């Protein structure tokens, strides 16, 4: 890797403590950090370098997945320095530049600078402007800007933000993190397409009946009420994470596809997504809000009784949608997406349901479960193929077996480990390009407008359920149901006596 100065805005924040420092520590242990590396943390609180290093050490002990080794941790902490910075004061950036240059000179670093914005979105614009105005980004090396979501609040605000950022950074210098793209099973979707010719041949509307993408949460709004009540599930999850998972599932990748090809294919998917008209949103979008109920046997309040939530709030805590991709590969295959809070279980998965050839030929086999490809991201991480095979009992019936396509070979990296490593290497494959962000907002914009005008009913669902019954009816209209809800069937891990088959990589 190139020598790198990692400049972290929001160095005293929760994201830095829980995700960024532990990820950097894991990369350090795996020797995946540059040999010449420096990190300067920025915040409003007055801290010495020593206190900052102590705080980083505490976050490693609390949140790193590897047990802290005293000698290794001591070497790791030596790269950390701290600066007070007022985001709106350009003079602070000038002083920061002097310290960065002094540090680069001390360590003999090429001035390659990665600016990581672990701050609220309202600070993105002034930080980018002041980086440019101070000369902090004008160096004889590369510069990169890493930003977290949300990238805009709607289509006009996203375009405005991108225009501001583009005045200081080129598109190829901007890395928009979507941590779902850092999940190992999502990244393995790419290799699954490329290296398995059987699955690649089946990856189209001739063989696939429907695709289901689920991201269920058991938690409520917790401490995020002030933010969440203005964004809801549609902005917090659907516009970014869920549509990114749809793109990653639907892309058709030839062998040895690089970052440019992956992004081009994702763009083609979102371009082919059939738009929804404002007056028709209610036909394909279900929105819900949780009422009181129980999660894992413990009573929880309804959304409107949560601290910081208005008693008349019409905010959505649940979204289910039916989408169509109008291209050669996917025309006629419904994509069902759902995500919500205070649901029965925490789970993130993609289920590809294949067409049933026995039904198509008129063969009677009773209630035959279709063949499925299941990509589990949470709570387990695996890719499983569920296939029907003759029951060894010889009764003429079929029985499902489960083939593990990606055996778990050791501890999988956390999403932030992969994404931070890629950003330092200049690999944009699993970051959101502006074209994808803009087209995602363009698709969602009529939905936002319909919600704002209350043209779509807000269905209530009890906490601890799988969401409103209308979400089930959305699939039932097409003759399908959500897979692996407890009321439907068991998960592959607990299905009745499945035969496990493991395939090598």
C-alpha positions in Angstrom: 0.0 0.0 0.0 1.0 3.6 -0.6 2.2 5.6 2.5 -1.0 7.1 3.9 -2.1 9.9 6.3 -5.5 9.0 7.7 -7.3 12.2 8.7 -10.4 11.3 10.8 -13.1 13.9 11.4 -15.3 12.9 14.4 -12.5 11.0 16.1 -14.3 11.1 19.5 -17.6 9.8 18.1 -19.4 6.5 18.6 -18.8 5.2 15.1 -15.0 5.8 15.4 -15.0 3.9 18.8 -17.2 1.0 17.8 -16.2 0.4 14.2 -13.3 2.4 12.8 -10.6 1.9 15.5 -11.3 -1.8 15.9 -11.3 -2.2 12.1 -7.9 -0.5 11.8 -6.5 -2.6 14.6 -7.6 -5.8 12.8 -6.0 -4.6 9.6 -2.8 -3.8 11.6 -2.7 -7.3 13.1 -3.1 -8.8 9.6 -0.4 -6.5 8.2 -2.9 -4.9 5.9 -2.1 -1.3 6.9 0.6 0.6 4.9 4.0 0.3 6.4 4.2 4.1 6.5 0.9 5.1 8.2 -0.2 8.0 10.3 -3.6 8.8 11.8 -4.7 12.3 13.0 -8.0 12.4 14.8 -10.1 15.6 14.9 -12.7 16.7 17.2 -14.1 19.7 19.2 -12.9 18.3 22.6 -9.5 19.4 23.9 -7.4 16.2 24.2 -3.7 15.5 24.3 -2.2 12.8 22.0 -1.7 10.6 25.1 -5.4 10.8 26.2 -6.5 10.2 22.6 -4.3 7.1 22.4 -5.7 5.9 25.7 -9.3 6.4 24.4 -8.4 4.4 21.2 -6.9 1.7 23.4 -10.2 1.4 25.4 -12.2 1.1 22.2 -10.0 -1.8 21.1 -10.5 -3.6 24.4 -14.2 -3.1 24.2 -15.0 -3.7 20.5 -12.2 -5.4 18.6 -13.0 -9.0 17.7 -9.3 -10.1 18.3 -8.0 -10.2 21.8 -5.7 -7.2 22.4 -2.0 -8.1 22.5 -0.2 -5.6 24.7 2.9 -5.3 22.6 1.1 -5.1 19.3 -1.4 -2.6 20.7 1.4 -0.4 21.9 2.9 -0.3 18.4 -0.5 0.3 16.9 -1.2 3.3 19.2 2.0 5.1 18.3 0.6 6.2 14.9 -2.3 8.1 16.5 -2.2 11.9 17.0 -5.0 14.4 17.9 -6.0 17.9 16.8 -8.8 20.2 18.0 -10.8 21.5 15.0 -13.8 23.7 14.5 -15.4 22.4 11.3 -16.4 25.9 10.1 -13.1 27.7 10.8 -10.7 27.6 7.8 -7.8 28.7 10.0 -8.1 25.4 11.9 -7.6 23.6 8.7 -4.5 25.7 7.9 -3.0 24.7 11.3 -4.0 21.1 10.6 -2.1 21.2 7.3 1.0 22.4 9.1 0.8 19.5 11.5 0.1 17.0 8.7 3.1 18.2 6.7 5.3 18.1 9.8 4.2 14.5 10.5 4.7 13.5 6.9 8.2 15.0 7.0 9.1 13.2 10.2 8.0 9.8 8.9 9.1 10.4 5.3 5.6 9.9 4.0 4.4 10.7 0.5 1.5 13.2 1.0 -1.3 10.7 0.3 -4.2 11.8 2.4 -7.4 9.9 3.2 -10.1 12.1 4.8 -12.7 10.1 6.7 -15.9 12.0 7.6 -17.4 10.2 10.6 -19.7 13.2 11.3 -23.2 14.2 10.6 -24.2 14.9 7.0 -24.7 18.6 7.6 -20.9 18.9 8.0 -20.0 17.2 4.7 -20.1 20.4 2.6 -18.2 22.8 4.9 -15.5 20.2 5.5 -15.0 19.6 1.8 -14.9 23.3 1.1 -12.4 24.0 3.9 -10.1 21.1 2.8 -9.9 22.8 -0.6 -9.7 26.4 0.7 -6.9 25.6 3.2 -4.7 23.6 0.7 -5.0 20.5 2.8 -6.1 18.5 -0.2 -3.6 20.0 -2.6 -0.6 17.7 -2.3 1.9 15.9 -4.4 0.1 12.6 -3.9 -3.5 11.3 -3.9 -6.4 12.4 -1.8 -9.6 10.5 -1.1 -12.8 11.5 0.7 -14.7 8.7 2.6 -18.2 9.7 3.7 -21.0 7.8 5.5 -24.7 7.9 4.7 -27.1 9.6 4.6 -26.1 11.1 1.2 -28.9 13.6 1.0 -32.5 13.6 2.3 -34.2 13.4 -1.1 -33.2 13.8 -4.8 -32.7 17.6 -4.9 -30.6 17.7 -1.6 -28.5 14.7 -2.8 -27.8 16.6 -6.1 -26.9 19.7 -4.2 -24.5 17.9 -1.9 -22.8 16.1 -4.8 -22.3 19.4 -6.6 -20.6 20.9 -3.5 -18.4 17.9 -3.0 -17.5 17.8 -6.6 -16.0 21.3 -6.4 -13.3 19.9 -4.1 -13.0 16.2 -5.0 -13.4 14.3 -8.3 -15.9 11.4 -8.4 -13.0 8.9 -8.4 -11.8 10.5 -5.2 -15.1 10.1 -3.3 -15.8 6.9 -1.5 -19.4 6.6 -0.3 -19.6 3.9 2.4 -22.6 1.6 2.4 -21.5 -1.0 5.1 -23.9 -3.6 3.6 -21.5 -3.7 0.6 -18.7 -4.6 3.0 -20.5 -7.7 4.3 -18.6 -10.8 3.3 -21.6 -12.6 1.9 -22.5 -9.6 -0.3 -19.0 -9.5 -1.7 -19.1 -13.2 -2.4 -22.1 -12.7 -4.6 -19.7 -11.2 -7.1 -17.5 -14.3 -7.1 -20.5 -16.6 -7.0 -21.7 -15.2 -10.3 -18.2 -15.4 -11.9 -16.9 -18.8 -10.7 -20.0 -21.0 -10.8 -21.2 -21.6 -14.3 -24.2 -23.6 -13.2 -25.6 -20.7 -11.1 -24.6 -18.2 -13.7 -26.7 -20.1 -16.3 -29.7 -20.1 -13.9 -29.4 -16.4 -13.0 -32.3 -15.1 -15.2 -36.0 -15.1 -15.7 -36.1 -18.5 -17.4 -35.3 -20.2 -14.1 -36.0 -17.8 -11.2 -39.6 -17.2 -9.9 -38.9 -14.3 -7.5 -36.2 -12.7 -5.4 -36.7 -11.7 -1.7 -34.4 -9.3 0.1 -35.1 -9.0 3.9 -33.4 -6.9 6.6 -35.3 -7.3 9.9 -34.3 -5.6 13.1 -35.5 -6.3 16.6 -34.4 -2.9 18.0 -36.5 0.3 18.0 -35.3 3.8 17.5 -33.1 3.8 20.7 -31.2 7.1 20.9 -31.8 8.1 17.3 -35.3 9.4 17.6 -34.4 13.0 16.5 -32.9 11.6 13.3 -35.1 8.6 12.6 -38.4 10.4 12.9 -37.5 12.5 10.0 -36.2 9.8 7.7 -38.0 6.5 8.5 -37.3 3.1 7.0 -37.6 4.4 3.5 -34.6 6.7 3.8 -32.6 5.0 6.6 -32.6 1.5 4.9 -34.5 1.2 1.6 -33.0 4.0 -0.6 -29.4 2.9 0.2 -28.8 -0.5 1.7 -31.8 -2.4 0.2 -31.4 -1.0 -3.3 -27.7 -1.7 -3.2 -28.5 -5.4 -2.2 -30.9 -5.5 -5.2 -28.2 -4.3 -7.6 -25.6 -6.7 -6.2 -28.1 -9.6 -6.6 -29.3 -8.7 -10.1 -26.0 -7.9 -11.8 -24.7 -10.2 -14.5 -20.9 -10.4 -14.3 -18.5 -12.0 -16.7 -15.4 -13.7 -15.4 -12.7 -11.4 -13.9 -14.8 -8.3 -13.7 -13.0 -5.3 -12.2 -14.4 -2.3 -10.3 -15.4 -0.4 -13.5 -17.4 -3.4 -14.8 -19.1 -4.1 -11.5 -20.2 -0.4 -11.2 -21.3 -0.3 -14.9 -23.4 -3.4 -14.4 -25.0 -2.1 -11.2 -25.9 1.1 -13.0 -27.6 -0.9 -15.7 -29.7 -2.6 -13.1 -30.9 0.6 -11.4 -31.5 2.2 -14.8 -33.8 -0.8 -15.7 -35.8 -0.6 -12.4 -39.4 0.2 -13.5 -40.3 3.6 -11.9 -43.3 3.9 -9.7 -45.8 6.8 -10.2 -46.8 8.9 -7.2 -50.5 8.0 -7.5 -49.7 4.2 -7.8 -47.2 3.9 -4.9 -49.8 2.2 -2.7 -50.1 -0.7 -5.2 -46.5 -1.8 -4.7 -45.3 -0.2 -1.4 -46.5 -1.2 2.0 -45.5 1.1 4.9 -46.0 0.3 8.5 -45.4 1.6 12.1 -44.9 -0.7 15.2 -47.3 -0.6 18.1 -46.7 -2.1 21.5 -45.8 -5.7 21.8 -43.1 -8.1 23.0 -39.5 -8.8 21.7 -38.0 -12.0 23.0 -40.6 -12.1 25.8 -40.0 -8.5 27.0 -42.7 -5.9 26.5 -41.8 -2.9 24.4 -43.7 0.4 23.8 -45.3 1.5 20.6 -43.3 3.8 18.3 -45.3 6.9 19.2 -44.5 6.4 22.9 -40.7 6.2 22.4 -38.8 9.1 23.9 -38.5 12.0 21.4 -41.2 10.7 19.0 -44.3 12.9 18.4 -47.5 11.3 19.5 -49.1 11.9 16.1 -46.0 10.7 14.1 -46.8 9.2 10.7 -43.2 8.0 10.2 -42.6 4.6 8.7 -40.7 2.0 10.7 -41.4 -0.7 8.1 -41.3 -0.9 4.3 -42.2 -3.7 2.0 -42.0 -3.3 -1.8 -42.5 -5.1 -5.0 -40.1 -4.0 -7.8 -39.6 -5.0 -11.4 -36.4 -4.9 -13.5 -37.2 -4.3 -17.2 -34.3 -6.0 -18.9 -33.6 -9.1 -20.8 -32.5 -11.1 -17.8 -35.1 -10.1 -15.2 -38.3 -9.1 -17.0 -41.3 -10.7 -15.3 -39.4 -11.6 -12.1 -40.7 -9.7 -9.0 -38.2 -8.5 -6.5 -39.6 -8.2 -3.0 -37.9 -6.0 -0.4 -38.8 -5.6 3.2 -37.1 -3.9 6.2 -38.3 -2.8 9.5 -37.8 -2.2 13.2 -39.1 -4.1 16.2 -39.7 -7.3 14.2 -39.6 -10.8 15.5 -36.0 -11.6 14.7 -32.9 -9.9 13.6 -32.1 -11.3 10.1 -30.6 -10.1 6.8 -30.9 -12.5 3.9 -31.5 -12.8 0.1 -33.6 -15.7 -1.1 -33.7 -16.6 -4.8 -36.7 -18.9 -5.4 -36.4 -21.0 -8.5 -39.3 -22.0 -10.7 -40.8 -25.5 -10.1 -40.3 -27.7 -13.2 -42.6 -30.4 -11.8 -45.5 -27.9 -11.5 -44.7 -26.6 -15.0 -44.9 -30.2 -16.5 -48.1 -31.0 -14.5 -46.4 -33.6 -12.4 -48.3 -34.1 -9.1 -46.0 -34.2 -6.1 -48.1 -32.7 -3.4 -46.8 -29.7 -1.6 -43.3 -29.5 -3.1 -41.0 -26.8 -1.7 -39.2 -25.0 -4.5 -35.5 -25.0 -4.9 -33.9 -22.0 -3.2 -30.6 -20.2 -3.0 -30.3 -18.5 0.4 -27.6 -15.8 1.1 -27.5 -15.3 4.9 -25.8 -12.1 6.2 -27.2 -12.1 9.7 -27.3 -13.7 12.2 -25.3 -16.4 10.3 -23.1 -15.8 7.3 -23.4 -18.4 4.6 -24.7 -19.2 1.2 -26.9 -22.3 0.9 -28.5 -24.0 -2.0 -31.7 -25.9 -1.1 -32.5 -28.6 -3.7 -35.2 -31.3 -3.9 -34.0 -34.9 -4.2 -35.7 -38.2 -4.0 -36.4 -39.3 -0.5 -34.0 -42.2 0.4 -36.9 -44.0 2.1 -38.1 -44.9 -1.4 -41.6 -43.6 -1.0 -41.5 -41.6 -4.3 -41.5 -38.3 -2.5 -39.0 -35.5 -2.7 -36.9 -34.2 0.2 -34.8 -31.1 0.4 -31.0 -31.2 0.9 -28.9 -28.1 1.7 -25.6 -27.6 0.0 -23.3 -25.1 1.7 -21.7 -23.2 -1.2 -19.4 -21.1 1.0 -18.2 -23.1 4.0 -17.1 -20.8 6.9 -13.3 -21.0 6.7 -12.2 -19.0 9.8 -13.4 -15.7 11.2 -14.9 -13.5 8.5 -13.8 -9.8 8.4 -16.2 -7.1 9.6 -17.6 -4.9 6.9 -15.5 -1.9 8.0 -12.3 -3.8 7.8 -12.9 -4.6 4.1 -14.1 -1.1 3.2 -11.4 0.8 5.0 -8.8 -1.4 3.4 -10.3 -1.0 0.0 -10.4 2.8 0.4 -6.7 3.0 1.3 -5.9 0.8 -1.7 -8.0 2.9 -4.0 -10.4 0.1 -4.9 -14.0 1.5 -5.4 -15.7 -1.8 -6.2 -17.8 -1.9 -3.1 -18.6 1.7 -2.7 -21.6 3.6 -4.0 -21.0 5.6 -7.2 -22.8 8.9 -7.6 -24.8 7.5 -10.6 -26.2 4.7 -8.4 -27.0 7.2 -5.5 -28.8 9.6 -7.9 -30.8 7.0 -9.6 -31.8 5.4 -6.3 -33.1 8.7 -5.1 -34.9 9.3 -8.4 -36.7 6.0 -7.9 -37.6 6.7 -4.3 -38.7 10.4 -4.8 -42.3 9.7 -5.9 -42.6 7.4 -2.9 -41.4 10.2 -0.5 -43.9 12.6 -2.1 -46.8 10.1 -1.8 -45.9 9.5 1.9 -45.7 13.2 2.6 -49.2 13.7 1.1 -50.5 10.6 3.0 -51.6 8.9 -0.2 -50.3 5.6 1.1 -51.9 4.0 4.2 -49.8 3.6 7.3 -50.5 0.1 8.6 -49.8 -0.7 12.3 -48.1 -4.0 13.3 -47.4 -5.3 16.8 -43.8 -5.3 17.9 -42.4 -8.8 17.8 -44.3 -9.7 14.6 -43.0 -9.9 11.0 -44.7 -6.6 10.0 -48.2 -5.8 8.8 -50.3 -8.5 7.2 -50.5 -6.3 4.1 -46.9 -7.1 3.4 -47.9 -10.8 3.3 -50.8 -10.0 1.0 -48.4 -8.2 -1.4 -46.7 -11.5 -2.2 -49.9 -13.5 -2.0 -51.3 -11.5 -4.9 -48.6 -13.2 -7.1 -48.9 -16.6 -5.5 -45.8 -16.4 -3.3 -45.0 -16.0 0.4 -42.1 -14.6 2.5 -39.6 -17.4 3.1 -38.4 -18.3 6.6 -40.9 -16.5 8.6 -41.7 -18.7 11.6 -45.3 -19.0 10.6 -44.3 -20.3 7.2 -41.4 -22.7 7.6 -38.1 -23.1 9.4 -34.8 -21.7 8.4 -32.3 -24.1 6.7 -30.4 -24.4 10.0 -33.5 -25.9 11.7 -35.3 -27.6 8.9 -36.4 -31.2 9.5 -33.3 -33.4 9.2 -31.7 -31.8 6.1 -28.8 -33.5 4.5 -25.8 -31.1 4.6 -23.5 -31.2 1.7 -20.3 -29.0 1.7 -18.7 -27.9 -1.6 -15.0 -26.8 -1.6 -14.1 -23.4 -2.9 
